[in-house]
């Protein structure tokens, strides 16, 4: 499981991510146990909070985390790539990626399988001819660590 602190102009949230699924939970800095004020350096305080929970064995499993569940799609993936990673147990995030021929090395677009299919249609790519869709696993730095499945047919 990975835990991200996402801070935008409109809201703050914690995103728990594992595999192809995420749980998005509202989060305000004052929710950190023992805190009565908002910290300017909230991400570091949240990181210390979750690490302390893990150290004493009190960090819940992904399935027990509060918040709204969703599949990791393009918009959330982009948001996580720019968020602060505050905890990682080393497990990768899985996401679908459009990869272009001839070498299929670059991840042109990442999202759900449906989003990748729509992307191919929108840009006139033909799956199996000039592109493929692959389920990939990414590490803490959003670098691809493995290809898990390949779609080469429409």
C-alpha positions in Angstrom: 0.0 0.0 0.0 1.1 3.5 -0.7 -0.3 6.6 1.0 -0.2 10.0 -0.6 -0.9 13.5 0.7 -2.7 15.5 -2.0 -2.9 19.2 -1.5 -4.6 21.4 -4.0 -6.1 24.9 -3.9 -9.5 23.4 -3.3 -8.9 20.6 -0.8 -6.5 18.3 1.0 -6.9 14.6 1.0 -5.1 11.3 1.7 -5.1 8.7 -1.0 -4.4 5.1 -0.1 -3.4 3.1 -3.2 -2.9 -0.6 -3.8 -2.9 -2.4 -7.1 -5.4 -0.7 -9.4 -7.6 0.7 -6.6 -7.5 3.8 -4.5 -9.3 5.1 -1.5 -9.7 8.8 -1.3 -10.3 10.3 2.1 -10.8 13.9 3.2 -7.9 15.1 5.3 -7.1 18.2 7.2 -3.8 18.7 9.1 -5.5 19.0 12.4 -6.7 15.4 12.1 -3.3 14.1 13.0 -3.5 12.6 16.4 -2.3 15.0 19.1 -2.4 18.0 16.9 -4.6 21.0 17.6 -3.3 23.3 14.9 -2.7 23.2 11.2 1.0 22.6 10.3 2.6 24.4 7.4 4.6 21.2 6.8 1.6 18.8 7.0 3.0 16.2 4.6 6.0 15.6 6.9 3.8 15.4 10.0 1.4 13.0 8.2 4.4 10.9 7.1 5.6 10.6 10.7 2.1 9.8 11.9 1.7 6.9 9.4 5.2 5.6 10.0 4.6 5.6 13.8 1.4 3.6 13.2 3.3 1.1 11.0 6.1 0.8 13.6 3.8 -0.3 16.4 1.6 -2.5 14.1 -1.5 -0.2 14.2 -1.6 0.8 10.6 -4.7 -0.7 9.0 -4.6 -2.8 5.9 -5.8 -1.1 2.6 -9.2 -2.9 2.9 -9.8 -1.2 6.2 -9.0 2.3 5.3 -11.8 4.9 5.3 -12.9 6.9 2.3 -14.4 6.5 -1.2 -13.1 3.6 -3.3 -12.3 4.0 -7.0 -10.3 2.5 -9.7 -7.1 4.5 -10.4 -7.8 6.3 -13.6 -5.9 8.9 -15.7 -6.8 12.0 -13.6 -6.1 10.4 -10.3 -2.8 8.8 -11.6 -1.7 12.3 -12.7 -2.6 13.7 -9.4 -0.7 11.0 -7.5 2.4 11.6 -9.6 2.5 15.1 -8.3 1.5 14.3 -4.7 3.6 13.8 -1.7 4.3 10.1 -1.0 4.1 9.8 2.7 4.1 6.0 3.2 5.0 2.9 1.1 5.3 -0.7 1.8 7.0 -1.3 -1.5 4.0 -2.7 -3.4 3.4 -1.2 -6.8 0.5 0.6 -8.3 -1.1 -1.1 -11.3 -2.5 1.0 -14.2 -3.2 0.5 -17.9 -0.9 2.3 -20.4 -1.1 3.0 -24.1 2.2 2.1 -25.7 3.1 3.1 -29.3 4.8 0.9 -31.9 7.4 0.0 -32.9 9.1 -0.4 -29.5 6.2 0.0 -27.1 8.6 1.6 -24.7 6.9 4.9 -23.9 3.7 5.2 -21.8 1.8 7.7 -23.9 -1.3 7.7 -21.8 -2.1 6.0 -18.5 -5.6 5.3 -17.0 -8.2 2.7 -16.8 -8.6 0.1 -19.6 -11.7 2.0 -20.8 -9.9 5.3 -20.8 -7.0 3.8 -22.7 -9.3 2.4 -25.3 -11.0 5.8 -25.7 -7.6 7.5 -26.0 -6.7 5.1 -28.9 -10.0 5.8 -30.7 -9.6 9.6 -30.2 -6.1 9.6 -31.7 -6.8 7.0 -34.4 -4.4 4.4 -32.9 -5.3 0.8 -33.8 -4.6 -1.6 -31.0 -2.4 -4.4 -32.3 -1.1 -2.4 -35.2 0.4 0.9 -34.1 -0.2 0.6 -30.4 -0.9 -1.8 -27.6 -2.4 -1.4 -24.1 -0.5 -2.9 -21.2 -1.2 -3.2 -17.5 1.9 -2.0 -15.8 3.2 -1.8 -12.3 4.9 1.4 -11.2 7.2 2.0 -8.2 7.2 4.9 -5.6 8.7 7.2 -8.3 6.1 6.2 -11.0 8.7 4.4 -13.0 7.5 1.2 -14.7 8.8 -1.9 -12.8 6.9 -4.5 -14.8 4.4 -5.3 -17.5 1.6 -7.5 -16.0 -0.7 -8.0 -19.0 -0.8 -6.9 -22.7 -3.8 -6.2 -24.8 -3.0 -6.4 -28.6 -6.5 -6.8 -30.0 -9.5 -4.5 -30.1 
